[in-house]
Amino acid sequence: MSQLETIHSREDLLALNEAELEQLCGEIRAFLVEHISRTGGHLASNLGVVELTVALHRVFDTAVDRLVFDVGHQAYVHKILTGRREQFDGLRTFGGIAGFPKPSESVHDAFIAGHASGAVSAALGMARARTLQGKDYRVIALLGDGAMTGGLAYEGLNDAGASGEPLLVILNDNGMSITPNVGGISHHLKLIRTKPGYLGIKLAYRRFTGAVPGGRFLYSLTHRLKGFLKRHLVGITLFEEMGFTYIGPVDGRDLRRLTELLHYARELQGPVLLHVITKKGDGYAPAEAAPDRFHGVGAFDMASGQAPPARRVTFSDTFGETLVELAREDGRICAVTAAMQKGTGLDGFAAQYPARFFDVGIAEGHAVAMAAGLAKEGMTPVVAIYSTFLQRAYDMLLHEVGLLQLHVVFAVDRAGLVGEDGETHHGVFDVAYLRQVPGMQVLCPANQAELRRLLRRAVLEMDGPVAIRYPRGGDGFLKSVCFQPVLREGSDVTLAAYGTLINQMLETAVALKQQGIHAEVIKLTQIKPLDPAPVLASVRKTGRLFVAEEVVDAGCVANDLFAAVESAGIRAAVGKRNLGDRYVTHGAVQKLYEACGLDAPGLLAGIREVLSHEA
């Protein structure tokens, strides 16, 4: 009999005996592999936390207690155990369940969690709110060790440790973020893992003093002696220095031990850190052998672990190849990434130029500030970073790079809608925040051939800060290099766009021609500084302007173009289509284009509205 199919509530989980729980964990792993092989998603991280998540749900009630994930890609087991198992065929699809915790989806999801290192801060806020309001619930932050390469984690830990608030931080330590972790904290955790015997001594001592008359007094009296012996025999951890009661490390596969320690931690007053050793990809051989490949994976063959062989060349691939070529020509060129070596296409650069390659961990602000230091001393740093993660370094863009107008090149990957990862990962804000930086130059290749040319220009020919933004995935049908703004001549309406969205504009122009409407299509290759002259020349002829962008409305290019039209004294009917003032949900990119009106039919509707108005 399947144990997983019997779990409909926490009570069902609590009713299982040890043998049945072991069977359940095996079934959850099989369920994850089977479903993610069809839908894609984050596999390796979830396989590693099966027993830990089951133990958490046996000790805590997440309908009442607050479980905050960091990062949320390890929340699939939590979703399975909280009533969403039957919805996994729609995981990360439009209208289906999200790949990250989402409070609007379930009462069991305490907080959104798509970016790393913020869980302790959010959890501490919840704990303080509980105390101030006199409520009774537990707060748990599940923190991956990869998130501890980010400085925000230490800000949260530092404050939480000093707060005295009852709060449990679980350190899920698998030695990985997406790729193996880097830096001093990784070394510190490795040292802690070699000293597991101390936990047994600590618990035995506590049980002994709790069982004898006057035990509490004895425990208090010997506390200082214990601290002295610990410092000299096993050393004190960073977490204890911060004010946490440290428990661990404990084997993340040992469900009975995990449950025991969670019960123990639950009853302690004050901040507690439980250190759990897990293995990414645990229980599925292909994921154990290549946890980085199975971190975020598309559909694959369940038996072999192999993905379908056909894979188009992506913008990230082309960026990485081009940067290697440029580095061969110029020894000043360095590559900087924040724990995204593979995702940004830098594997080749790291292999060929290891001395000029810097992976700083999940620390985007540090990455940008360090790149500024490199640039100040004569190097040419190229910071390869996803748009959604560059948001975290906004202050450094303004202060460290912008103030001194340093020549740092930002390769802004995953610009625009990225698809199944949803709200927390769409790159739809960078146009607004990059164009705010004085002196920043923003380039927008429409295809990979243009990316090659523009990257060379940005690195070797331009000065000051430069950003090149490009999407996830591959080319549309426009594959040739064309830096002339007019792609298609017309007399009835001007259509303007940049990046790969120009493909939809060209497609729309073809559809308009079939209706007897001749559209002129203008491609903007550089949007900061913005040269409105080609658009103004076209609008003088057509009297109508329609601009489409794959970004939020605030700070969009269309508003600047409309202002330029008005300043030039041109009477014109204008319209725009973008993502508005909202967060966009998850789903396949084409489905999101349809939902947001950025596909050809949606653009046609917007253009018809402009055509219906006289200038």
N, C-alpha and C positions, 0 to 999 in steps of 0.2 A: 504493500500500500504506500502511495506517495504521501510523505509527510508535508511537503510544500503545499499541496492542494487542500490540506486541512487547516492551514493558517489563514484565518479571516479576521482575527483580533489578537490583541496582546494576551488575552486569557488563553487562547489556543496555544500560543507559544509557551506560556508558563506551565501548561499542563504536560509538556513533553518531558520524558526522562532523558538520562544522559545518552543512551544508545540512540534514541529517537532524534535528539538534537544533532548528533554526529551525522545521522542519515540526512537530516534536513540541510546541514551545511553542504554536503555533497550534492544534493539536489539543487541547491541555489547556484552552486558553481556550474553545474550542467545547464541550468536554465539560462544563466548569463551568457555562456558560450553559444548556446543554440540561438538565442534571440539576437545578440549583438552581431553574430555572423550574418544575419539577414538585414538588420537595420543600420549597422555601424554604431559606433559610440565609444565610450571609454571603458575598456575591458580590463586591462592589467591592474589598474588601481582598485577596482571593485573586487576582483578575485582575491586580492590581498587582505581585504577587511571583512570577510564573511563572518568568521567567528567573533571578531570584535563587535560587529554590528548586532549580531544575534545576542551577545552578552549585554550590550547596551540596552536593547529592548526588553531584556528580561529583568534588568535592574531599574531602569527608568521608564516612565510613561511619557512618551513624546507628545501625547495630546495635552499634557499638563506641563511637564518639564521642557526646557528649551535646549534643543540640540542644534548647535551652530557648526556648520561644516566649513572647512578651509583646506583645500578648495572643494567645491561641490561635485566635482566629477567622481568622487568616491561615494556618492549617495544612492547608487542604484539598489543596493541591498536594502537600505533603509526604505526605499520606495516599495520594494517587493513586500516587505513586512508590514507596510502601513496601507494596505488595501489597493495597491496599484499594479499588482502582478498581471492581471488580465488586460491591462492597457499597454503592455510592453511591446506589442506588435506595432504600436503607433509612437514608440519612443523617438523623440526629436523630429517628428514629422509635423507638418502644419495641422494644427488642431489637436495634436496628440500631446502626451505628457512631455515635459521638458527634460533635458539631460542634466539639469542642475536643480537644487532645491528651489521651490517657488511657493511662497506663502499663499498665493492666490489659488494654488492647486490643491493644497492640503493643509489642515490644521497641524499636521505633524512636521511641516517644514517651517522652522522658526525664523529663517532669514534667507535672503538671496545670497548666493555664494558662487560667483563666477571668476573673480580675481583672487589672487593669493594674499595671505598674510594679515587679513583684517579680522579673522574670527575672534581672537581673544579680545580685541577692542570692543566689538559688538556684544560679545558675551558679557564682558564686564559692565557695559551699559545696562544690559538686561538685569544683571545681578544687583546693581545699585538701584535700579527702578523697583525691583522686588523688595529690597530693604526699605526704601523710602515709602512704599505703598503698603508695607506690612503684609505682603502676600507670602504664600508658601509654595514654592516650586524650586527645583534644582536647575542649574545652568551648566551646560557642558559645551566646551569647544573642542572639536575634533580637528587637530592641527597636523597636517603632513609635514615631515621634516624638510621637504622641498620648500614649503612656505617660509621656513625659518632662514632661508637665504635672503629674505626681504626684511628691510629695517622696520617696517610697520609692526611686524610680529614682536619685535623687542620692545617697541613703545608700549604695546598692549601688555606684554608680560611684566615689564618693569612696573607699570601702574597697578596691574592686578596683584602682583606679589606684595606690594606695599599697602594694598587697600584693606586687607583683612577680610574681604568679602568671601563667603562660601562659594567657591567656583572650582569646577573640575576642568582642567586642560588635559586632554589625551593627546600625547605625541605619537602619531602613527609613523614610526621610523622604518622606512624601507630602503634608505640610502639613495632614493631617487626623487627627482621632481618629474620631468619627462625623461631626461637623461641623468646619469649619475651626478649627484650633488657635488658642488665645489665649495671651497672656502674653509675657514677656521671652524665654524660650527659643525660641519660634517666631520672634521677630525675629532672634535670634542665628543660628539655622540659615539663615534667609533671607540673612544677610550671608555666611555660609560658602559658600552655593551660588553666589555671584557670583565666587568666587575659585578655580575649578577648576584653573587653570594650574599651581599650585604642585605638585600631585601629579606631573605629568609631569616637572617639573624634578627633583623628589626621586628618582623612580625612575631617570631617566637618570643622575643623579649616582652613585647606588648601583651601577648596572651598570658605569659607567666605573671606579670605584674597585675594583670586584671583578675587573676584567679586566687591571689593570696591576700590575706587581711592587710590593709594599709598599702595595697598595691599602687593606688593612684599617687599617694604621697611618695612611695619609693620611686615610681616612674619620674615624677617631677624632680625629686632630689638628684637622681642620676642623669638627668637630661644633659647637664653641662659636661659630665664625664663622657657620656655617649658622643657628644659633639666633638670633644677633644680626641677621643679614640678614632672616630670616623675620619677626622681631618688627617690623622697620621697614618691610618691603616688603608683607607680606600679613597681618601680625598673627598672634597665637597663639590657638588655640581654647581654649574652656573645657575640652575633654577632655584636651588636652595639659597644661594647668595641673593637672589631676587626676592625671596620671601615665601617660596612655595614649599609645601611638604612634598618631597620627591618620593615616588614609589616606582620601583622598577630596576632594570628592565624586565619585562615579562614576555614570554613567547606568545605571539599573536594567534597561534594555532591552538593554544591550550584553553579551550572554552571554559572548563571548570575553574581553572586558575584565574582567568580573566573575570569571570562572574564573581568569584570570591573577592578579588581586589577591587572591583567596582563597588561592591557592597561596602567594603572597608572605606574606600574613598568617599562614598556617599555620606557616611556618618561623621566624617571629619569636619571640623569647623575651620573656615579659612580657605585660602587658595591651595589647591592640590594639583600636582602634575603626575600623571600616570604615563610611564614610558613603555610603549608596546612595540615589539620588534615584529614586523610583518614582511612578507615577501611579495613583491609586485608580480602579478601573473600567476599566483599560487594555485596549483591544481590543474593547470592547462599547459602542457609541455611547450607548445610554440610560444606562448606568452611569457613563460618563465625564461626561455632562451633569448627572447627579444622583447623585453618589457617596454622599451622605447617605441618599437613599431606598433605594439598593441596598446599604447597609452590612449591614443585617439585613432580609431581604425575604421575604415569603410567595411562594406560587406566582404566576407571571406569564406573560403571553404572550411567547414568546421572540422573535417577529418584531418586535413593537412595543415591548416592555418594559413594557407596561401591565398593571397588576394588575386582577383582576375588579372591576367597579364597585361591587358591593354591599358596603358596609362598615358595620357597626353602630357606633353611638356608644359610645366606651369611657369608663371611669372617668377616664382621663387627659384625654380631651377635656372632660369635664364639669368636672374640677378646673380646667383652664386657663381655661375660659369663666367660671367662678364667680369665680376670682381676679381676672380683669380687671374684673368688675363691682364687686368689693369695693375694688379699687384706685381705681376711679372715685369711690367714696364717701370714701375715707380716703387722704390723701397720704402717710401714714407707712408704708404697706404696700410691702414690697420682695419680690422673688422672687430666690432663690439656687438655682443648679443647678451640678452638677459634670459638665460636658460632656454633659448629657442634656436640652438645651433641647427638642428635638422629641419625644423619647421620653416626657417628663413632661408634655407638652401646653402648653408655655410659649411657643410661637411667637407667639401673639396678644399675650401680655403683653410680650414683647420688642419687638414692633413698636409697640405703643401707649405703652409706658412704658419706653423704653430707658434713661433715667437711673436708673430704679429696678430694673433687671434686671442681675444679676451672674452670668455664667458663669465659674467659676474654673478650668476645666479638670478633669482627672481627679485631683481633690485633695479628697476628701470630708472629711478631717479639717480642712483649711483652710476649707472651706465652712461647716462647723458653727461653728468658732471665730470666723470673720468674722461670721457671723450673730449670735453672742453679743455681739460688739462693737457691731453695729448696734442690737441690743435694749437694750444697756446705755445707749446714748445716745438712746433714745426712739423708735427706729423699730420697725416690726413686721415682722420678716423671716419669710418662709415658705420653708423649705428643701424643694424638690421633689427627691426622691431615691428610687431603688429600694431596697427592703428589703435586698437582698443587698449593696449598696454602702454603706448606712448602717452596716453592721457595722464598716466600716473607721474609723469616727469614734466608736467606743464611748468612748474616753477623753475626747473633747471633750464628749460627752453628759453624762458624769459631772462633769467638771471645769469646763469653760468655761460650760456652760448650767446644769447641775444645782446646783452650789454656790451660785450667786447667784439661783437660781430665776427665770431670765430668761424673758421671754415670747417664745420662739421656737416657731413652729409647724412641725412636720415633716409634710409630705405624703408618706407612705410608700407609694410605688407598688410594683406587682408583689409585693404581700404574698401569701403562700401559694405553691402550686405554679405555676410559670410555664410548664412544658411543655418544649419541644424543646431549650432551652439547658441543662437538666439541673442536676446537682449544684451547680455553681458559681453558679447564678443563682436557684435557688428561694429565696423569701423566707419561710423557715420558722423562723428564729431570733429574729425581732424581738420577738415577744411576750415571750420570756424576757428578752432584754437590755433592752428598754424598760421593763418593769415593775420592773426592779432599780433604776432611777434614782429616788431620792427626789423626790417632788413631781411626777413625770411623770404626765400624764393621757393615757390611750390610748382613742381613740374608734374604733368599728368599724361604719361604715355597711353596711347590707345591700344597698343599691342606690344608683343615682346620684342619685335624688331626696333620699335621706338624706344623701349626700355634700354636696350643695349646702347643706342646712340645717346640718349639723355643721361644715362649713368656715366658714360665717358665724359660728357660735357660737364656734369655736376662735379665730378671728382677732379678732373684735370684742367678744366677751363674756367670754372666759375670761382668766385670768392664769396666769403661770408657763409651764413647758414643756408643750406639747401635741403629741401625735402622732395623726394620722388614718391608719389603714392600710386599703388597698383593693387589690383584685386587678387583674391584667391582664385586659383584655377588657371585656365588657359585662354587663348585668343577667341574672339568672335570671328566673323567672316572678313573683317577689315584687317588684313595682315601686312600690307605694305606700309613703308615709312612715308608719311606725308605731313610735313610741318607747315605747308601752306594752309591757311585757315579755311578756305572755301573748298569743301569736298564735293558739293553739288550745287549747281546754279539754279536759281528760281526767281520768280517775280511776285509771288502772292503772299508768302510768309517766310520769316527767318526762323530757323530752328538752330539753337545753340546748345552744345553739351561738351563734356570733356571726359577723358578716360574711356573705358570700354562701353560706357552708356551711349557713345556715338553710334554703336552698332544698331541700337533700337531706333535712334533718330533717322539713320539712313533707311532702315526698314520701313519706318513710318512715312518717309518721303516718297518711297516707291508706292505705298498704298494710296497716298494723297494724289499722286500723278494719275493713278487709275480712275480717280474721281474728277480729273481735270484741274487739280490744284497743283501748282508748281512751287515747291518749297526749296529755299536755299539753305543748305546745311553748313554751319560754321563749327569747326572743331577748335576748341581752346586747348593749346598744349601747355600753356603756363597761366596759372590763375593767381599768382602773387609774384611780382607786381602784375596786375591785370591790365592788358592793353585792349581797350574797348573799340579801337578804331575799325577793325574788320566787321564787328557787329554793327557799329553805327553806319558804316558804308552800306551794309546790306539793308538795314532797317529804313534808311532814306529811300531805298528803292521799293521795298515791299510794304512799308507802313504797318507791319505787324511783327511781333517778336514773341517767341515761345522758348523758354529755357527749362531743361530737365537736368536734375541732379540727384545722385544717390546719397544724399546727406540730409540732415535735419534742416529745417527752414532758417533757424537763427544763424546768421553769419554766412548764408549761402551766397554764391556768386551772382545769382539772378538779381538780387536786390541792388548790387553794385552796377550791373548792366542797365537796370531800369533807371537808376539815378543818372547814369551817364547819358542815356537817351534824353531824359528830361533836361539835363544841363546843356545838352547840345541843341535844345530847342526843337527837337524832332517830335512831331505829332504822330503817335503810334499807339496801337492797341497792344497790350502786353499781357503775358500770362506765364505761369511757371508750374512745374510739377516736381515735388520733392517728397520727403518723408514726413513733413509737417513737424508739429511740436509733440512728439511721442517717442516711446520706445517700441521697436518693432519686434514681434515675437519670433519664434524659431520655425524652421521649415526649409524645404528646398528653395534655393535662390529664385528659380523661375516662379515658384508658387508665391514667394514674397513679392516679386515684381508685379504679379497679377493683383495681389491684395493691395499693393501700394499705388497701383496705376502707373507703373513704370514699364510695363510691357507695351507692345505696339498698340493694342486696342485702347489701353488707358491713355497713352500719349495722344492717340487720335482724338479721343474725347476732349482732352484739354485743348488741343489745337483748334478743334471745331468751335470751341467757346471763344477763342481769340478771333477766329475768322468771322464770328457772328457780330463782333463789335467793330464799329468804324473808329478810326483814329481820331 
